[in-house]
Structure formats: structure tokens, C-alpha cells
């Protein structure tokens, strides 16, 4: 039964969440990612120790100098077991939390230390929310601490390396999931709460004006400017809804980990400057587990990021699949027949770099002649009309040659990146190539070079 459940979940993930942008990782790369997860957990516990030790996370202030008026179930359970006297040991409780946090930072493989830090934070959150109001800043910190409980122990990592890697990555996915789920729930709440104003042209502007009245004594820095420009406010409103609604999908799309992490951090900074709403703990959690995500690609890929975007990236993913289906099969040799007297053609041929799977890339100057040139002359194509690419027994002429070379080119160097971006679409190649041919004609006229002879 459990095997069927895992297979079903795997099929759901592949069918609904896969975007064909995931990078295949070697066991060594996965092990390195797992080690980075442990390193991130150290930073988490150092940050937690900082909050406890500097008073930003005061245990004593949580109960406002008196017993809870609306105790939650953890506090009610503690009251039934040991009474309420333990709430008065503020220094001892804070010291215990600090020691557990520092211990977990020094030895994240020790479960007892991680659990002690989590339990201290759990009790703190329960006390803080036992007075009739709920604080929304600390729960994400608490849930990430719960996710880190699933990290493997030191002995387990030494004896079962493969399972340890899996547990580390599972802990990371769980931490990312709880962080991003909070944004998705926030987006759903915004849509449900403001469903009558969802398509209003001034929804955020009116929210900002209400905030301006509420914050009359301390007006946020950006609020007056944004409130006066409705187009800007509305753009921010729709962008916020888009990012929050689809935030949870980012877990399954590594190309989006760092870009969305940076956007969410900027979102919280902007919210503070716009409405005096500060979520500093969320900024740190997003920075640790998304901006520094061990599963994010080593190099930023604009195309991979765009294709990974929900809904927006759908046409780009369709285009990518079409390009893959049109890509020529692997071959040992590719010939490019071009005009060596044309500066633009010559530079293009010299700077172009193809993938290693292509094999040998042979440049042939049509003016020098040769067997390949004679073969091209027998085609219903004039060499003055454009370049020709031969792959196997097939010839690609003009814009088709430009398109197929773009599909086979590498991502190394600015020229090759631009070539792939500009001409990997057959439609763009079809419209662009006549302009390039006209430029070639002008350059040859300026140089006083005669056209290529059709007879050699």
C-alpha cells in the first residue's frame, strides 16, 4: 500500500508540478547539497540564539508580567501538570533556550539539542499567543525549527550516507514548504477577504489611504508616493497576489528558489516602508532557505527562471519542448557553408560554439570551393541568398540554418547566449534572417566584392 501511495504521489508531481527545468544532479552534488542544508541549520540556530540572548526574543516579556488570560493548550497542559510557578523563572528559562540554541548550532547532528531549542521556542510562542491575540511573525520561525528536527543524527550520517542525504533534503523541502505555504495562505486570504474588490482598479490605493489615516502620527516613507500613482499601486497589488498564490509551487521549481526568495525579501522591505508592517523574521527565513537554497542551480538562468514561472512560463515551456523535438539528432560532424568575404558572416562563423555532443564543427568558405560547396551548388539554392548547414544527409538553408545552429549552440559566452535567445525560435529566425541578408548585401557592396559565382 505504501509503495502504491509513493508511486501515486510521484506521478502527481511529474504530471502537475514538473516543468522540465529540473537539473539532473549527481550523487556527489546531492551530498554537497545535503551538507549545505546542515550548514543552513547552523545559521538558523545561531540566529535563534541571537534572538534569545539579545532580548529580541524575550521569554519573560511574552506573558506581560502576569499569567495568561486565554491559555492555549500547551500552557493549559503545563498549568495542570506543574502549576503556574514555572512562568516566574524567566532567567532560567531564557538561559535554557540560549544553551539549547547554541548547542544545536555547534552540533546540529544531536537531536536532543535541536528538540530542546524547538521546545523552548514552542513554549514561547504558546505563551505569547495566550492573551487573546495572535502574533503572525514567530510561527514561521517555529515551523522551520520543526522541519529541522528531521535532520539525521551524526551516527546515522556516517552509517547510512544515502538515507542521510535524503533526510537532509526532506528537511529542506519541509522548511521551504512551510515558509512558502504561509504566503500561499496569505494570498488565498486576500482573494477571499477582498473578493468583491478583486478586480477593482484602485483596491490597493484605498487600502493605503486607510493605512495613511491609521498611521497619521508616523507616515511610512513610500506611502504618499505610491498612493498618488494608482498604476503603480495596482501593479504591486497584482504582483503580490500572483507571487503569494503560487508561492508553494516554488518548492518544486529550483530555478525559482533564489529569484522568488529575493522578491519576497524585497516585498517585506517594501511593506515596511509602505505600511509600517515588518516581518523581519520572515526575511531571515526566506534568505536562508530560498535565497541560499542548496537546490538552486549554481548559475542563474533567465530562460530557466521564465519557464518555471506558473502560468506565465507555460508558452515558453511549450516553445522549449517544440525546440527539443526540432533539434537535430546527435552527429559526428556539422558543416557550415558561408561567405568568407562577408564580415558579418565570417564573425558569426568564427564566434559560434556548438555543443560537445555535436562533434566536429567544420567551417567552409563558399568562395574557396570544395566537395561540400559543389554538393550545395546542386541544391535549388543560391549561395548568395544565405548560409547552408549540413547535418548528416540533410541540408538547412537560410533561416532554417540560423535556427538549427541556435539550437545546437552552447551557453558559453555573450555571443552564444544571444544567439540562442534570439534565434532558437523558428518564427524569430524567419523574420530576422532577411534583415541579416540585406546587411550582408550592403557590406559586400561597400567592400566592392562581387557575388559568389553559381558555377564556382
C-alpha atoms as one frame of an Amber mdcrd trajectory, in Angstrom:
protein
   0.000   0.000   0.000   2.773   2.449   0.926   4.543   1.683  -2.370   1.368
   2.491  -4.312   0.974   5.749  -2.415   4.569   6.772  -3.188   4.118   5.895
  -6.861   0.882   7.875  -6.992   2.477  10.917  -5.389   5.406  10.641  -7.799
   3.017  10.620 -10.771   1.145  13.637  -9.421   4.387  15.536  -9.005   5.540
  14.678 -12.514   2.193  15.414 -14.120   1.159  18.589 -12.317   4.294  20.159
 -10.921   7.085  19.217 -13.331   8.112  21.972 -15.722  11.036  20.245 -17.470
  13.532  22.646 -15.887  14.899  20.464 -13.088  18.581  19.751 -13.360  19.807
  16.175 -13.029  22.197  16.014 -10.101  24.929  13.508  -9.485  25.237  11.714
  -6.110  28.208  13.970  -5.297  26.132  17.093  -5.966  23.286  15.775  -3.813
  25.729  15.059  -0.994  27.081  18.595  -1.266  23.521  19.972  -1.157  22.827
  17.886   1.964  25.951  19.260   3.659  24.778  22.777   2.805  21.431  22.025
   4.454  23.273  21.186   7.674  25.237  24.430   7.319  21.995  26.399   6.919
  20.650  24.743  10.068  23.694  26.058  11.943  22.891  29.585  10.805  19.272
  29.084  11.873  20.251  28.123  15.409  22.821  30.929  15.623  20.054  33.362
  14.661  17.751  31.801  17.257  20.461  32.166  19.917  20.869  35.817  18.890
  17.147  36.426  19.366  17.180  34.790  22.794  20.403  36.387  24.049  19.787
  39.969  22.890  16.254  40.326  24.155  14.661  40.316  20.683  13.094  37.056
  21.776  12.312  37.811  25.455  10.768  34.875  27.282   9.701  36.934  30.263
   8.016  39.714  28.278   5.891  37.129  26.490   3.462  36.831  29.393   3.342
  40.568  30.135   4.189  40.156  33.798   1.107  38.081  34.580  -0.407  34.633
  33.963  -2.063  34.009  30.574  -5.662  35.167  30.342  -6.543  32.834  27.437
  -4.008  29.993  27.696  -3.532  27.780  24.659  -3.457  24.016  25.096   0.332
  23.699  25.731   0.172  26.282  28.517  -3.043  24.825  29.912  -1.412  21.380
  29.959   1.653  22.767  31.749  -0.585  24.510  34.295  -2.354  21.250  35.068
   0.922  19.364  35.462   3.187  21.814  37.321   1.026  24.853  38.019   1.957
  28.409  37.023   5.027  28.982  39.205   7.401  27.981  36.380   6.478  31.177
  34.496   8.373  33.198  37.090  11.740  31.601  36.313  12.412  33.975  33.464
  16.218  33.972  33.669  16.487  30.186  33.939  14.096  29.570  31.072  15.861
  32.094  28.838  19.261  30.625  29.709  17.999  27.132  28.852  16.770  28.321
  25.475  20.083  30.055  24.780  22.102  26.945  25.669  19.953  24.680  23.514
  20.192  27.071  20.542  23.974  27.425  20.828  24.356  23.677  21.314  22.275
  22.929  18.216  24.368  25.415  16.225  27.575  23.734  17.331  26.296  20.155
  16.943  23.276  20.088  14.598  23.542  16.294  14.445  22.449  15.989  18.087
  18.682  15.552  18.154  18.317  16.396  21.857  19.761  19.874  21.306  17.555
  20.546  18.285  14.488  19.317  20.116  15.318  21.417  23.193  15.642  24.567
  21.066  12.366  23.756  19.300  10.532  23.018  22.575  11.715  26.302  24.098
  10.520  28.211  21.036   7.252  26.270  21.023   6.512  27.201  24.641   7.435
  30.819  23.965   5.019  31.037  21.022   2.279  29.364  23.069   2.717  31.878
  25.922   2.918  34.832  23.573  -0.411  33.888  21.968  -2.231  33.080  25.231
  -3.552  36.596  25.826  -6.361  36.751  23.266  -4.323  37.896  20.250  -2.208
  36.057  17.698   1.244  37.157  16.565   1.977  36.215  12.948   5.724  36.804
  12.950   7.069  33.930  15.048   5.137  30.860  13.734   7.270  30.604  10.557
  10.393  30.517  12.747   8.756  27.778  14.821   7.695  25.674  11.828  11.176
  25.846  10.321  12.542  24.621  13.661  10.110  21.701  13.462  11.334  20.882
   9.925  14.928  20.793  11.140  14.042  18.102  13.662  14.123  15.642  10.765
  17.818  16.178  10.099  19.806  12.937  10.520  21.991  12.371  13.564  25.767
  12.238  13.345  25.984   8.418  13.691  23.201   7.933  11.176  25.038  10.122
   8.652  28.185   8.061   8.984  26.471   4.659   8.703  23.789   5.419   6.102
  25.040   8.176   3.849  22.358   7.771   1.177  19.470   7.872   3.661  21.129
  10.805   5.419  21.230  12.792   2.192  17.579  12.014   1.642  16.657  13.108
   5.162  18.619  16.351   4.814  16.882  17.213   1.558  13.500  16.221   3.005
  14.118  18.549   5.933  14.983  21.342   3.484  11.857  20.729   1.398   9.720
  20.740   4.532  11.265  24.030   5.703  10.736  25.621   2.285   7.178  24.275
   2.163   6.100  25.761   5.488   7.661  29.111   4.581   6.016  29.299   1.166
   2.719  27.846   2.398   2.350  30.878   4.669   2.473  33.132   1.587   0.031
  30.980  -0.370  -2.427  31.065   2.536  -1.960  34.833   2.725  -2.782  35.132
  -0.981  -5.878  32.942  -0.624  -6.981  35.037   2.331  -6.516  38.253   0.315
  -8.651  36.882  -2.514 -11.380  35.625  -0.170 -11.422  38.718   2.031 -11.298
  41.124  -0.909 -13.234  39.052  -3.459 -15.695  41.872  -4.048 -12.794  44.240
  -4.819 -10.558  41.727  -6.564 -10.854  43.377  -9.964 -11.172  46.912  -8.650
  -8.830  49.406 -10.296  -7.948  51.113  -7.020  -8.007  48.329  -4.411  -4.519
  48.875  -3.017  -4.822  52.653  -3.250  -7.838  52.617  -0.905  -6.014  50.230
   1.437  -3.067  52.632   1.517  -5.317  55.623   2.202  -6.916  53.763   5.121
  -3.428  52.970   6.363  -2.481  56.625   5.994  -5.303  57.608   8.312  -4.320
  54.903  10.811  -0.617  55.907  10.708  -1.181  59.665  10.776   1.428  60.130
  13.525   4.124  58.153  11.676   3.543  58.183   7.926   5.528  55.451   6.101
   8.190  56.662   3.713   6.751  55.299   0.458   3.043  55.559   1.238   2.342
  59.111  -0.067   4.185  58.483  -3.342   2.553  55.125  -4.126  -0.912  56.334
  -3.090  -0.643  59.169  -5.637   0.210  56.795  -8.515  -2.657  54.345  -8.893
  -0.990  52.419 -11.756   1.980  51.659  -9.512  -0.222  50.621  -6.590  -2.338
  48.374  -8.799   0.737  46.746 -10.347   2.107  45.992  -6.893  -1.275  44.587
  -5.872  -1.481  42.134  -8.787   2.173  41.149  -8.495   1.688  40.419  -4.789
  -1.357  38.248  -5.473   0.440  36.327  -8.218   3.526  35.595  -6.113   1.584
  34.642  -2.988  -0.988  32.401  -4.686   1.656  30.325  -6.481   4.345  30.540
  -3.791   4.021  26.899  -2.739   4.858  25.687  -6.267   8.292  27.279  -5.927
   9.345  24.323  -3.747   9.234  22.069  -6.815  10.976  24.537  -9.153  14.625
  25.045  -8.160  15.151  27.749 -10.800  12.721  29.948  -8.816  14.222  29.453
  -5.352  16.636  32.378  -5.470  14.632  34.807  -7.659  11.420  34.355  -5.647
  13.418  34.459  -2.409  14.875  37.832  -3.427  11.422  39.095  -4.467   9.841
  38.030  -1.164  12.592  39.732   0.833  12.070  42.904  -1.230   8.321  42.531
  -0.674   8.743  42.625   3.128  11.131  45.576   2.973   8.660  47.437   0.754
   5.761  46.563   3.082   7.676  48.091   5.981   8.371  51.289   4.033   4.847
  51.383   2.625   2.602  50.366   5.535   4.877  50.018   8.597   4.309  46.251
   8.530   7.537  44.490   9.458   8.232  40.766   9.121  11.941  40.686   9.908
  11.879  37.001  10.911  10.370  36.057   7.547  13.118  37.979   5.746  15.767
  35.916   7.523  13.970  32.600   6.920  13.396  33.371   3.239  17.007  34.453
   2.878  18.343  31.259   4.464  16.166  28.612   2.839  15.281  30.195  -0.525
  17.886  32.793  -1.451  20.637  30.421  -0.246  18.814  27.264  -1.307  21.250
  24.347  -1.834  18.969  23.001  -4.588  19.043  26.175  -6.695  21.162  25.981
  -9.882  24.755  27.124  -9.470  24.344  29.572 -12.350  21.365  31.861 -12.832
  19.410  31.032 -15.980  16.941  33.623 -17.226  15.305  31.156 -19.614  15.015
  28.506 -16.888  13.506  31.045 -14.498  10.953  32.288 -17.022   9.934  28.737
 -18.000   9.490  27.837 -14.319   7.021  30.655 -13.641   3.457  29.355 -13.091
   1.070  30.184 -15.969   3.389  32.907 -17.325   6.026  30.345 -18.261   3.586
  27.963 -19.981   4.078  29.287 -23.562   7.849  29.307 -23.041   7.746  25.677
 -21.856   5.701  24.721 -24.933   8.228  26.520 -27.126  11.087  24.711 -25.381
   9.507  21.290 -25.956   8.963  22.178 -29.604  12.595  23.210 -29.939  13.723
  19.914 -28.422  11.601  17.994 -30.899  13.108  20.021 -33.762  16.694  19.676
 -32.569  18.726  17.510 -34.945  19.962  14.160 -33.729  23.498  13.815 -32.473
  26.043  13.673 -35.267  29.799  13.397 -35.556  30.184  16.346 -37.944  28.377
  19.562 -38.841  29.286  21.639 -41.912  28.582  25.359 -42.191  28.926  26.820
 -45.699  29.137  30.640 -45.596  30.548  33.625 -47.466  34.071  34.245 -46.174
  34.185  37.751 -47.697  31.194  38.934 -45.662  32.433  40.385 -42.319  29.142
  39.644 -40.587  29.020  36.018 -41.815  32.690  35.497 -41.055  32.404  36.825
 -37.476  29.291  34.740 -36.888  31.034  31.570 -38.049  34.182  32.253 -36.014
  32.432  33.099 -32.719  29.809  30.345 -32.887  30.403  27.438 -30.500  28.338
  24.256 -30.671  27.646  21.649 -28.021  30.166  18.911 -27.328  27.630  16.303
 -28.462  27.800  17.723 -31.998  31.348  16.532 -32.578  33.423  18.262 -35.269
  32.238  21.671 -36.493  33.592  22.334 -39.989  33.592  25.854 -41.456  33.578
  26.002 -45.250  34.151  29.237 -47.196  31.845  29.056 -50.240  34.307  31.149
 -52.270  37.081  28.571 -51.793  35.076  25.730 -53.344  35.391  22.064 -52.436
  33.233  18.911 -52.344  30.752  20.314 -49.829  30.358  23.541 -51.815  29.795
  21.522 -55.021  27.186  19.496 -53.179  25.426  22.677 -52.057  25.522  24.091
 -55.609  23.430  21.137 -56.772  20.665  22.189 -54.355  17.875  24.525 -55.537
  19.566  27.302 -53.556  21.748  30.257 -54.480  24.730  30.668 -52.118  24.242
  34.435 -52.356  20.887  34.005 -50.603  22.411  32.766 -47.362  24.364  30.164
 -45.431  23.810  26.414 -45.557  24.206  23.876 -42.748  24.698  20.185 -43.496
  23.949  17.627 -40.777  24.095  14.027 -41.903  22.238  13.826 -45.221  20.077
  16.880 -44.544  20.711  20.472 -45.606  19.357  23.516 -43.759  19.173  26.703
 -45.811  18.857  30.377 -44.825  16.691  30.989 -41.770  16.469  27.228 -41.102
  20.279  27.108 -40.872  20.278  30.036 -38.448  17.615  28.345 -36.333  19.303
  24.933 -36.170  22.662  26.474 -35.268  20.971  28.336 -32.412  19.531  25.041
 -31.128  22.967  23.398 -31.258  24.961  26.294 -29.792  26.245  26.395 -26.218
  25.510  28.868 -23.417  29.163  29.893 -23.038  29.942  33.494 -23.882  27.724
  36.504 -24.514  27.579  35.887 -28.272  26.344  32.295 -27.968  23.828  33.218
 -25.282  22.427  35.967 -27.501  22.387  33.591 -30.487  20.319  31.018 -28.581
  17.981  33.625 -27.172  17.430  35.433 -30.472  17.212  32.596 -33.000  16.098
  29.472 -31.104  12.558  30.401 -32.152  11.836  29.498 -35.809   9.437  32.428
 -36.082  12.061  34.951 -34.991  14.643  33.371 -37.292  12.266  33.606 -40.253
  11.675  37.335 -39.760  15.232  38.230 -38.745  17.166  36.465 -41.476  16.044
  38.756 -44.363  17.417  41.723 -42.399  20.732  39.940 -41.943  20.824  39.078
 -45.651  20.204  42.722 -46.546  23.033  43.755 -44.200  25.341  41.251 -45.896
  24.470  42.692 -49.315  25.247  46.244 -48.116  28.605  45.192 -46.615  29.682
  43.423 -49.813  28.733  46.488 -51.881  30.760  48.755 -49.580  33.758  46.429
 -49.884  33.339  46.128 -53.646  33.185  42.334 -53.512  31.418  40.515 -56.313
  28.694  37.928 -55.551  29.552  34.253 -55.317  29.662  32.641 -58.742  26.975
  29.968 -59.164  29.394  27.870 -61.277  32.391  28.132 -58.964
